[in-house]
Amino acid sequence: MRGDMPRIIQNKLVLILILTVISSQLAADESAVFAPDAGEAAGRESAAQMFTLDQAIDYALSNNPDLQIAIERIKQAEARLGVALAAFYPQVSARASYEHSNNPAQVFAMIVAQRDFDASAMQNINSPGYRQNFRPEIIGSLSLFRGGQDYQKSRAAELGVDAAEFERSSVRNALVEAVTVSYYAYLSAQEAVKVARDSIYAISSELNQTKLQYEAGTTLKSEVLSLDVKLAEAKEAEIRAANGIELSKTSIANLLGLEKPGAFAVAAASRLNRPSIRTSFNELLERALVERPEIMAAARQVEISERELKVELGAYLPKADAFVSYGQNSQSPGFSGQQDNVTVGVAVEMNLFSGFGTRQRVSAAQRKVKEMREVERKTRLAIEQEVKTAFLRLKEALARLQVSEASVVAAEEAFRLVNEERRAGMATVTRYIESEVARNKAQSNSIAAHYDALSAEISLKKAVGDWK
């Protein structure tokens, strides 16, 4: 009876192997029948618009809503400049008025203006009756002096155009960084999915063999349960990586301004450069403080507030305007050259008391100048912090990349040794799977570290202001 036990176990193993082969063959046939046609999948992939990194950046610069908004703000600033410059041109308007009155003073003025005065008009001067007056006229005016307000407003408007240009450059700088980082995040997530699927395949293969061994009574239940846990962890990692792909793709679609995120695909990078630091932090910071558009935009805002202060101070000075009016007065509509009249003059005006309104406007403008100077200082401090953070992040990413590459070498060697031990029967299945998963994880970490280093390099370029 004892001699028959090995034969029974052997027969059971053969039967299990035969059933496994049959089930795997059926699964393969089912997938061949129900899986989507490869030609159709390739057709869908080719129909989708493919973006390399450079193509994605160019497309975003042409279609991103934030950049288009910045361009429209530039146009608005240019229009405000045109409004400010209009004060230096003559203002011409046409007007037609009608009056009907029995007021003796107004009627007498109508009679004189209509060139209809005679001796009989004096007899009825106290009771002239009703009279009407039609007056078409053209009026022209020109500002001679407004306490420098027109000039200061025009200079502030010019600075506003510059500030809008710098804001557009700031949006462009941030947009290029965001597209590049999202692109690398997408590629990193794809690599993570591949590693997770390799781990699932390896663990599943070992799990099937371990189950057969358990059924044959040559291994423990704990080995099967341990592999079940590792398989669940690998599947969880695949789910996270797949979700990372979708999130990255959604981010890229949003940055590119695509209304249908599913209608595009991301091309894999043909070659990835290894980032490096070739410039000291002080040189990078000095460059950023000179070239970052946010700094220049903040400086323009300070100048604009100073010009606006001078505009308010100009309210204390007198104003002078020249004007001319050409028209006619008659009792009936129409125009006659015999009843036309011209008025030319200069008016000087000075505000003596405005209920302290001018003082309050000046005070508000002074506070605005101080506010803009603090905003400029805050912007400078924020840029210094951003450059420092990006610089340290790149140093850390490069160090992690170096460590991860060394880890890959060590994990590969460890896996080779464990594989030899397993063949010699010295290592358990769990130990073998652990070494294989560790190798895959080291490879995944190395790939992620490379993309993190590239992203950190892009962030540093953005902090310095490379894509303004």
TAFENUR-V690336 format. One record per residue. RES is the residue in one letter. PHI is phi in degrees with one decimal (none if undefined). NEAR is the number of other ideal C-beta (glycine too) atoms within 8 Angstrom. D_FIRST is the distance of its C-alpha to the first C-alpha in Angstrom with 1 decimal. Layout:
res:RES phi:PHI near:NEAR d_first:D_FIRST
res:RES phi:PHI near:NEAR d_first:D_FIRST
//
This chain:
res:M phi:none near:4 d_first:0.0
res:R phi:-65.4 near:4 d_first:3.8
res:G phi:-70.5 near:6 d_first:5.3
res:D phi:-82.1 near:7 d_first:5.2
res:M phi:-62.1 near:8 d_first:6.8
res:P phi:-60.2 near:7 d_first:10.0
res:R phi:-68.5 near:8 d_first:10.4
res:I phi:-64.2 near:8 d_first:10.4
res:I phi:-62.1 near:11 d_first:12.8
res:Q phi:-64.3 near:8 d_first:14.8
res:N phi:-64.0 near:8 d_first:15.3
res:K phi:-64.0 near:10 d_first:16.3
res:L phi:-63.8 near:10 d_first:18.8
res:V phi:-61.7 near:8 d_first:20.2
res:L phi:-62.5 near:8 d_first:20.8
res:I phi:-65.3 near:11 d_first:22.5
res:L phi:-63.2 near:9 d_first:24.6
res:I phi:-63.1 near:8 d_first:25.8
res:L phi:-64.0 near:8 d_first:26.8
res:T phi:-64.0 near:10 d_first:28.6
res:V phi:-62.3 near:8 d_first:30.6
res:I phi:-63.4 near:8 d_first:31.5
res:S phi:-65.4 near:8 d_first:32.8
res:S phi:-66.6 near:8 d_first:34.7
res:Q phi:-66.3 near:8 d_first:36.3
res:L phi:-62.4 near:8 d_first:37.4
res:A phi:-64.1 near:8 d_first:38.8
res:A phi:-65.9 near:8 d_first:40.8
res:D phi:-64.1 near:8 d_first:42.1
res:E phi:-63.9 near:8 d_first:43.2
res:S phi:-65.8 near:8 d_first:45.0
res:A phi:-67.3 near:7 d_first:46.7
res:V phi:-81.1 near:6 d_first:48.0
res:F phi:-98.0 near:5 d_first:49.0
res:A phi:-68.6 near:6 d_first:49.9
res:P phi:-64.8 near:5 d_first:53.7
res:D phi:-62.9 near:6 d_first:55.3
res:A phi:-65.5 near:6 d_first:55.7
res:G phi:-66.2 near:6 d_first:59.2
res:E phi:-65.2 near:8 d_first:60.2
res:A phi:-62.3 near:9 d_first:58.9
res:A phi:-64.7 near:8 d_first:60.8
res:G phi:-65.2 near:8 d_first:63.9
res:R phi:-64.3 near:8 d_first:63.7
res:E phi:-66.1 near:8 d_first:63.4
res:S phi:-72.2 near:6 d_first:66.3
res:A phi:-70.0 near:5 d_first:68.4
res:A phi:-71.1 near:10 d_first:68.0
res:Q phi:-73.2 near:6 d_first:70.6
res:M phi:-96.7 near:8 d_first:69.2
res:F phi:-119.8 near:13 d_first:70.7
res:T phi:-82.7 near:8 d_first:70.6
res:L phi:-62.6 near:10 d_first:71.7
res:D phi:-63.1 near:6 d_first:75.3
res:Q phi:-65.9 near:8 d_first:75.4
res:A phi:-64.7 near:14 d_first:74.2
res:I phi:-64.1 near:11 d_first:76.8
res:D phi:-61.9 near:8 d_first:79.6
res:Y phi:-66.1 near:11 d_first:78.6
res:A phi:-64.2 near:15 d_first:78.5
res:L phi:-66.1 near:11 d_first:81.9
res:S phi:-96.6 near:6 d_first:83.3
res:N phi:-127.7 near:10 d_first:81.5
res:N phi:-65.7 near:12 d_first:80.5
res:P phi:-61.6 near:7 d_first:82.4
res:D phi:-61.5 near:8 d_first:83.2
res:L phi:-69.6 near:13 d_first:84.9
res:Q phi:-66.4 near:9 d_first:86.8
res:I phi:-62.5 near:8 d_first:87.9
res:A phi:-62.3 near:13 d_first:89.1
res:I phi:-65.2 near:9 d_first:91.1
res:E phi:-64.8 near:8 d_first:92.7
res:R phi:-66.9 near:11 d_first:93.7
res:I phi:-63.4 near:12 d_first:95.5
res:K phi:-62.4 near:8 d_first:97.4
res:Q phi:-63.5 near:9 d_first:98.3
res:A phi:-63.4 near:13 d_first:99.6
res:E phi:-66.3 near:9 d_first:101.7
res:A phi:-66.3 near:8 d_first:103.2
res:R phi:-64.4 near:10 d_first:104.1
res:L phi:-64.1 near:13 d_first:105.8
res:G phi:-61.1 near:8 d_first:107.8
res:V phi:-64.2 near:8 d_first:108.8
res:A phi:-66.0 near:12 d_first:110.0
res:L phi:-72.1 near:10 d_first:112.0
res:A phi:-62.0 near:7 d_first:113.7
res:A phi:-66.7 near:10 d_first:115.9
res:F phi:-88.9 near:7 d_first:117.8
res:Y phi:-102.8 near:6 d_first:118.9
res:P phi:-63.7 near:6 d_first:121.7
res:Q phi:-107.5 near:7 d_first:120.7
res:V phi:-122.6 near:7 d_first:122.5
res:S phi:-142.2 near:7 d_first:122.4
res:A phi:-113.9 near:8 d_first:124.4
res:R phi:-146.9 near:9 d_first:125.6
res:A phi:-132.0 near:8 d_first:127.7
res:S phi:-132.2 near:7 d_first:129.2
res:Y phi:-133.8 near:8 d_first:131.4
res:E phi:-131.0 near:9 d_first:133.7
res:H phi:-141.9 near:7 d_first:135.9
res:S phi:-153.6 near:9 d_first:138.1
res:N phi:-117.9 near:8 d_first:141.5
res:N phi:-65.9 near:6 d_first:141.3
res:P phi:-54.3 near:10 d_first:144.6
res:A phi:-65.5 near:6 d_first:143.2
res:Q phi:-68.9 near:9 d_first:140.4
res:V phi:-63.3 near:14 d_first:142.7
res:F phi:-61.6 near:11 d_first:145.2
res:A phi:-65.3 near:8 d_first:142.5
res:M phi:-63.1 near:14 d_first:141.4
res:I phi:-60.0 near:12 d_first:145.0
res:V phi:-66.3 near:9 d_first:145.5
res:A phi:-65.0 near:10 d_first:142.1
res:Q phi:-86.8 near:11 d_first:142.8
res:R phi:58.2 near:7 d_first:146.1
res:D phi:-123.4 near:7 d_first:148.0
res:F phi:-83.8 near:6 d_first:150.1
res:D phi:-148.9 near:5 d_first:153.9
res:A phi:-66.1 near:5 d_first:156.7
res:S phi:-68.8 near:6 d_first:155.7
res:A phi:-67.0 near:12 d_first:152.4
res:M phi:-74.0 near:6 d_first:154.1
res:Q phi:-71.2 near:6 d_first:155.9
res:N phi:-110.5 near:9 d_first:152.7
res:I phi:-66.6 near:8 d_first:150.7
res:N phi:-84.2 near:5 d_first:150.1
res:S phi:-132.7 near:5 d_first:149.2
res:P phi:-77.4 near:12 d_first:147.8
res:G phi:77.6 near:7 d_first:145.7
res:Y phi:-84.1 near:7 d_first:142.2
res:R phi:-144.9 near:12 d_first:141.4
res:Q phi:-116.5 near:9 d_first:138.2
res:N phi:-144.7 near:13 d_first:137.0
res:F phi:-103.5 near:13 d_first:134.4
res:R phi:-135.2 near:12 d_first:133.2
res:P phi:-87.6 near:9 d_first:130.9
res:E phi:-157.0 near:12 d_first:130.3
res:I phi:-118.3 near:10 d_first:128.1
res:I phi:-121.2 near:11 d_first:127.2
res:G phi:-123.4 near:11 d_first:126.1
res:S phi:-141.0 near:10 d_first:125.1
res:L phi:-142.5 near:9 d_first:124.0
res:S phi:-76.8 near:11 d_first:122.6
res:L phi:-92.4 near:7 d_first:124.7
res:F phi:-160.0 near:8 d_first:123.2
res:R phi:-132.0 near:10 d_first:120.5
res:G phi:67.6 near:11 d_first:120.1
res:G phi:78.9 near:10 d_first:117.7
res:Q phi:-66.0 near:10 d_first:115.1
res:D phi:-62.8 near:11 d_first:114.8
res:Y phi:-64.7 near:7 d_first:114.2
res:Q phi:-65.0 near:13 d_first:111.6
res:K phi:-64.8 near:12 d_first:109.8
res:S phi:-66.9 near:13 d_first:109.7
res:R phi:-66.3 near:9 d_first:108.3
res:A phi:-63.6 near:14 d_first:105.6
res:A phi:-67.1 near:14 d_first:104.6
res:E phi:-62.6 near:9 d_first:104.4
res:L phi:-65.3 near:12 d_first:102.1
res:G phi:-63.9 near:13 d_first:100.1
res:V phi:-64.5 near:12 d_first:99.4
res:D phi:-60.7 near:10 d_first:98.2
res:A phi:-62.6 near:13 d_first:95.9
res:A phi:-65.0 near:13 d_first:94.4
res:E phi:-63.6 near:9 d_first:93.8
res:F phi:-67.4 near:13 d_first:92.0
res:E phi:-64.5 near:12 d_first:89.9
res:R phi:-62.8 near:13 d_first:88.8
res:S phi:-62.9 near:10 d_first:87.9
res:S phi:-64.1 near:13 d_first:85.9
res:V phi:-63.4 near:11 d_first:84.0
res:R phi:-61.9 near:13 d_first:83.4
res:N phi:-59.8 near:15 d_first:82.2
res:A phi:-70.2 near:9 d_first:79.6
res:L phi:-67.5 near:15 d_first:78.6
res:V phi:-60.9 near:14 d_first:77.7
res:E phi:-62.9 near:13 d_first:75.6
res:A phi:-64.1 near:10 d_first:73.8
res:V phi:-64.1 near:15 d_first:73.0
res:T phi:-65.9 near:13 d_first:71.7
res:V phi:-63.3 near:11 d_first:69.5
res:S phi:-64.6 near:12 d_first:68.1
res:Y phi:-62.4 near:13 d_first:67.4
res:Y phi:-67.6 near:12 d_first:65.5
res:A phi:-64.2 near:13 d_first:63.6
res:Y phi:-63.8 near:13 d_first:62.6
res:L phi:-64.8 near:12 d_first:61.3
res:S phi:-63.7 near:13 d_first:59.5
res:A phi:-65.4 near:13 d_first:57.7
res:Q phi:-62.2 near:11 d_first:56.7
res:E phi:-64.8 near:11 d_first:55.1
res:A phi:-63.7 near:15 d_first:53.3
res:V phi:-63.9 near:12 d_first:51.9
res:K phi:-61.2 near:8 d_first:50.6
res:V phi:-63.1 near:15 d_first:49.0
res:A phi:-63.2 near:14 d_first:47.4
res:R phi:-68.8 near:9 d_first:46.0
res:D phi:-62.4 near:9 d_first:44.6
res:S phi:-65.0 near:14 d_first:42.9
res:I phi:-61.4 near:12 d_first:41.5
res:Y phi:-62.8 near:8 d_first:40.2
res:A phi:-65.4 near:12 d_first:38.5
res:I phi:-67.8 near:14 d_first:37.0
res:S phi:-62.2 near:9 d_first:35.8
res:S phi:-62.2 near:8 d_first:34.1
res:E phi:-68.8 near:12 d_first:32.3
res:L phi:-65.0 near:12 d_first:31.5
res:N phi:-62.8 near:9 d_first:29.9
res:Q phi:-66.1 near:9 d_first:27.7
res:T phi:-66.1 near:13 d_first:26.9
res:K phi:-62.2 near:9 d_first:25.9
res:L phi:-63.2 near:12 d_first:23.5
res:Q phi:-66.0 near:10 d_first:22.0
res:Y phi:-67.6 near:13 d_first:21.9
res:E phi:-63.4 near:8 d_first:20.2
res:A phi:-82.8 near:10 d_first:17.6
res:G phi:81.3 near:5 d_first:17.4
res:T phi:-102.4 near:6 d_first:19.1
res:T phi:-143.5 near:8 d_first:22.4
res:L phi:-94.6 near:6 d_first:24.1
res:K phi:-63.0 near:6 d_first:26.1
res:S phi:-61.6 near:6 d_first:29.2
res:E phi:-65.3 near:14 d_first:29.3
res:V phi:-64.4 near:13 d_first:29.4
res:L phi:-64.2 near:8 d_first:32.1
res:S phi:-62.5 near:9 d_first:34.1
res:L phi:-70.4 near:15 d_first:34.3
res:D phi:-60.3 near:9 d_first:35.3
res:V phi:-63.7 near:8 d_first:38.2
res:K phi:-66.0 near:12 d_first:39.2
res:L phi:-66.4 near:12 d_first:39.3
res:A phi:-63.0 near:8 d_first:41.4
res:E phi:-63.8 near:8 d_first:43.8
res:A phi:-65.8 near:13 d_first:44.1
res:K phi:-66.7 near:10 d_first:44.9
res:E phi:-63.6 near:8 d_first:47.5
res:A phi:-63.6 near:12 d_first:49.1
res:E phi:-65.0 near:12 d_first:49.3
res:I phi:-62.7 near:8 d_first:51.0
res:R phi:-62.5 near:9 d_first:53.5
res:A phi:-66.5 near:14 d_first:54.3
res:A phi:-64.1 near:10 d_first:54.8
res:N phi:-65.4 near:8 d_first:57.1
res:G phi:-62.8 near:12 d_first:58.9
res:I phi:-62.6 near:12 d_first:59.6
res:E phi:-64.6 near:8 d_first:61.1
res:L phi:-64.1 near:8 d_first:63.2
res:S phi:-64.4 near:13 d_first:64.5
res:K phi:-65.3 near:11 d_first:65.3
res:T phi:-63.6 near:9 d_first:67.2
res:S phi:-62.7 near:11 d_first:69.1
res:I phi:-63.2 near:16 d_first:70.1
res:A phi:-60.9 near:11 d_first:71.2
res:N phi:-65.3 near:9 d_first:73.3
res:L phi:-67.7 near:12 d_first:74.9
res:L phi:-80.2 near:14 d_first:75.6
res:G phi:75.7 near:10 d_first:77.2
res:L phi:-85.9 near:10 d_first:74.8
res:E phi:-81.3 near:3 d_first:74.9
res:K phi:-120.5 near:6 d_first:71.6
res:P phi:-59.4 near:9 d_first:69.0
res:G phi:-76.3 near:5 d_first:66.5
res:A phi:-91.5 near:7 d_first:69.0
res:F phi:-147.1 near:13 d_first:68.5
res:A phi:-138.5 near:8 d_first:65.9
res:V phi:-107.7 near:12 d_first:65.9
res:A phi:-80.6 near:7 d_first:65.7
res:A phi:-68.3 near:6 d_first:63.7
res:A phi:-68.0 near:8 d_first:65.8
res:S phi:-70.4 near:3 d_first:66.1
res:R phi:-153.4 near:4 d_first:66.6
res:L phi:-108.4 near:6 d_first:66.5
res:N phi:-76.0 near:5 d_first:69.0
res:R phi:-90.2 near:7 d_first:68.1
res:P phi:-65.3 near:11 d_first:70.4
res:S phi:-157.0 near:5 d_first:72.5
res:I phi:-113.1 near:8 d_first:75.4
res:R phi:-112.0 near:3 d_first:78.5
res:T phi:-128.5 near:5 d_first:81.1
res:S phi:-72.7 near:5 d_first:81.7
res:F phi:-63.1 near:8 d_first:81.6
res:N phi:-62.9 near:6 d_first:85.3
res:E phi:-68.0 near:8 d_first:86.1
res:L phi:-65.2 near:14 d_first:83.8
res:L phi:-65.9 near:11 d_first:85.4
res:E phi:-61.3 near:8 d_first:88.9
res:R phi:-65.4 near:10 d_first:88.1
res:A phi:-64.2 near:16 d_first:86.6
res:L phi:-67.9 near:11 d_first:89.7
res:V phi:-94.9 near:7 d_first:91.8
res:E phi:-104.6 near:9 d_first:89.9
res:R phi:-64.5 near:15 d_first:87.9
res:P phi:-63.5 near:13 d_first:89.6
res:E phi:-63.2 near:11 d_first:89.1
res:I phi:-63.7 near:14 d_first:91.3
res:M phi:-68.0 near:10 d_first:94.0
res:A phi:-65.1 near:12 d_first:93.7
res:A phi:-64.4 near:13 d_first:94.1
res:A phi:-63.9 near:9 d_first:97.2
res:R phi:-65.1 near:13 d_first:98.7
res:Q phi:-64.7 near:12 d_first:98.2
res:V phi:-63.8 near:13 d_first:100.1
res:E phi:-64.4 near:10 d_first:103.0
res:I phi:-62.4 near:13 d_first:103.0
res:S phi:-64.6 near:13 d_first:103.3
res:E phi:-67.4 near:9 d_first:106.2
res:R phi:-65.9 near:13 d_first:107.9
res:E phi:-65.8 near:12 d_first:107.5
res:L phi:-63.7 near:13 d_first:109.0
res:K phi:-66.2 near:10 d_first:112.0
res:V phi:-61.8 near:13 d_first:112.3
res:E phi:-67.7 near:12 d_first:112.6
res:L phi:-66.2 near:9 d_first:115.1
res:G phi:-65.8 near:12 d_first:117.2
res:A phi:-67.4 near:12 d_first:117.9
res:Y phi:-78.5 near:7 d_first:120.5
res:L phi:-96.0 near:10 d_first:122.5
res:P phi:-70.3 near:8 d_first:125.0
res:K phi:-122.6 near:11 d_first:124.2
res:A phi:-132.0 near:11 d_first:126.5
res:D phi:-131.8 near:11 d_first:126.3
res:A phi:-102.9 near:10 d_first:128.6
res:F phi:-145.0 near:13 d_first:129.0
res:V phi:-144.6 near:11 d_first:131.0
res:S phi:-133.6 near:11 d_first:131.6
res:Y phi:-128.7 near:9 d_first:133.2
res:G phi:-166.8 near:11 d_first:133.9
res:Q phi:-146.2 near:11 d_first:136.7
res:N phi:-124.8 near:11 d_first:137.9
res:S phi:-154.2 near:11 d_first:139.3
res:Q phi:-84.9 near:7 d_first:139.7
res:S phi:-134.1 near:5 d_first:137.7
res:P phi:-62.1 near:4 d_first:134.5
res:G phi:127.6 near:6 d_first:135.0
res:F phi:-141.9 near:6 d_first:136.1
res:S phi:-135.8 near:8 d_first:139.5
res:G phi:-67.2 near:5 d_first:140.5
res:Q phi:-82.0 near:5 d_first:143.6
res:Q phi:-114.9 near:10 d_first:141.7
res:D phi:-78.6 near:10 d_first:139.0
res:N phi:-150.7 near:9 d_first:138.8
res:V phi:-127.8 near:7 d_first:136.9
res:T phi:-128.1 near:8 d_first:135.9
res:V phi:-127.4 near:7 d_first:134.8
res:G phi:-169.2 near:7 d_first:134.0
res:V phi:-130.9 near:8 d_first:131.9
res:A phi:-119.1 near:7 d_first:130.3
res:V phi:-117.6 near:7 d_first:129.3
res:E phi:-136.3 near:8 d_first:127.2
res:M phi:-142.9 near:7 d_first:125.9
res:N phi:-81.0 near:8 d_first:123.8
res:L phi:-90.7 near:3 d_first:125.5
res:F phi:-154.1 near:4 d_first:123.2
res:S phi:-120.0 near:7 d_first:119.9
res:G phi:68.0 near:4 d_first:119.0
res:F phi:66.4 near:6 d_first:117.0
res:G phi:-65.4 near:7 d_first:114.7
res:T phi:-63.9 near:11 d_first:115.2
res:R phi:-61.2 near:7 d_first:114.5
res:Q phi:-68.2 near:8 d_first:111.2
res:R phi:-66.9 near:10 d_first:110.2
res:V phi:-64.6 near:12 d_first:111.0
res:S phi:-62.6 near:8 d_first:109.0
res:A phi:-63.7 near:9 d_first:105.9
res:A phi:-66.4 near:13 d_first:106.3
res:Q phi:-63.9 near:9 d_first:106.4
res:R phi:-64.6 near:8 d_first:103.2
res:K phi:-64.3 near:11 d_first:101.6
res:V phi:-61.7 near:12 d_first:102.5
res:K phi:-62.9 near:8 d_first:100.8
res:E phi:-61.8 near:9 d_first:97.8
res:M phi:-65.5 near:13 d_first:97.4
res:R phi:-67.5 near:9 d_first:97.8
res:E phi:-69.5 near:8 d_first:95.0
res:V phi:-63.4 near:11 d_first:92.9
res:E phi:-63.0 near:13 d_first:93.6
res:R phi:-65.1 near:8 d_first:92.6
res:K phi:-62.7 near:8 d_first:89.4
res:T phi:-62.4 near:11 d_first:88.6
res:R phi:-63.3 near:11 d_first:89.1
res:L phi:-63.9 near:8 d_first:86.9
res:A phi:-64.6 near:9 d_first:84.1
res:I phi:-69.2 near:14 d_first:84.3
res:E phi:-59.5 near:11 d_first:84.1
res:Q phi:-65.9 near:8 d_first:81.0
res:E phi:-64.3 near:10 d_first:79.4
res:V phi:-64.0 near:15 d_first:80.1
res:K phi:-62.2 near:10 d_first:78.7
res:T phi:-62.9 near:9 d_first:75.6
res:A phi:-65.8 near:13 d_first:75.0
res:F phi:-64.9 near:13 d_first:75.7
res:L phi:-67.0 near:8 d_first:73.2
res:R phi:-64.7 near:11 d_first:70.6
res:L phi:-66.4 near:15 d_first:70.9
res:K phi:-61.3 near:9 d_first:70.6
res:E phi:-63.8 near:9 d_first:67.5
res:A phi:-64.4 near:15 d_first:66.0
res:L phi:-66.4 near:12 d_first:66.6
res:A phi:-65.5 near:8 d_first:65.0
res:R phi:-63.3 near:11 d_first:61.9
res:L phi:-63.0 near:14 d_first:61.8
res:Q phi:-64.6 near:8 d_first:61.9
res:V phi:-65.9 near:9 d_first:59.1
res:S phi:-65.5 near:13 d_first:56.9
res:E phi:-66.3 near:10 d_first:57.3
res:A phi:-66.0 near:8 d_first:56.2
res:S phi:-65.1 near:11 d_first:53.3
res:V phi:-62.9 near:12 d_first:52.2
res:V phi:-61.4 near:8 d_first:52.2
res:A phi:-65.9 near:9 d_first:50.2
res:A phi:-66.5 near:14 d_first:47.6
res:E phi:-62.8 near:10 d_first:47.2
res:E phi:-67.8 near:8 d_first:46.6
res:A phi:-62.9 near:11 d_first:44.2
res:F phi:-65.0 near:12 d_first:42.2
res:R phi:-63.7 near:8 d_first:42.1
res:L phi:-67.7 near:8 d_first:40.8
res:V phi:-64.2 near:12 d_first:38.1
res:N phi:-63.1 near:10 d_first:37.0
res:E phi:-66.4 near:8 d_first:36.7
res:E phi:-63.9 near:10 d_first:34.7
res:R phi:-66.5 near:13 d_first:32.4
res:R phi:-63.5 near:6 d_first:31.8
res:A phi:-84.9 near:7 d_first:31.1
res:G phi:79.1 near:5 d_first:28.6
res:M phi:-97.8 near:5 d_first:31.1
res:A phi:-119.1 near:9 d_first:32.3
res:T phi:-77.3 near:7 d_first:30.6
res:V phi:-62.6 near:12 d_first:31.2
res:T phi:-61.0 near:9 d_first:33.6
res:R phi:-63.9 near:11 d_first:35.6
res:Y phi:-65.2 near:13 d_first:35.8
res:I phi:-64.1 near:13 d_first:37.0
res:E phi:-59.7 near:9 d_first:39.4
res:S phi:-69.3 near:13 d_first:41.0
res:E phi:-68.9 near:11 d_first:41.3
res:V phi:-64.0 near:13 d_first:42.9
res:A phi:-63.1 near:11 d_first:45.1
res:R phi:-64.6 near:13 d_first:46.3
res:N phi:-62.6 near:12 d_first:47.1
res:K phi:-65.9 near:11 d_first:48.9
res:A phi:-64.5 near:14 d_first:50.9
res:Q phi:-65.1 near:11 d_first:51.9
res:S phi:-62.7 near:12 d_first:52.9
res:N phi:-63.6 near:10 d_first:54.9
res:S phi:-66.6 near:13 d_first:56.6
res:I phi:-64.6 near:12 d_first:57.7
res:A phi:-62.3 near:12 d_first:58.8
res:A phi:-64.9 near:14 d_first:60.7
res:H phi:-64.8 near:11 d_first:62.5
res:Y phi:-67.4 near:12 d_first:63.6
res:D phi:-63.1 near:12 d_first:64.6
res:A phi:-65.7 near:15 d_first:66.7
res:L phi:-64.5 near:13 d_first:68.4
res:S phi:-64.8 near:13 d_first:69.1
res:A phi:-65.2 near:14 d_first:70.5
res:E phi:-64.4 near:11 d_first:72.8
res:I phi:-64.6 near:13 d_first:74.0
res:S phi:-63.0 near:13 d_first:74.7
res:L phi:-67.2 near:14 d_first:76.8
res:K phi:-63.9 near:10 d_first:78.7
res:K phi:-65.4 near:14 d_first:79.4
res:A phi:-62.6 near:15 d_first:80.5
res:V phi:-80.1 near:12 d_first:83.0
res:G phi:100.1 near:12 d_first:84.2
res:D phi:-71.1 near:7 d_first:83.2
res:W phi:-110.2 near:10 d_first:83.3
res:K phi:-72.3 near:10 d_first:86.5
//
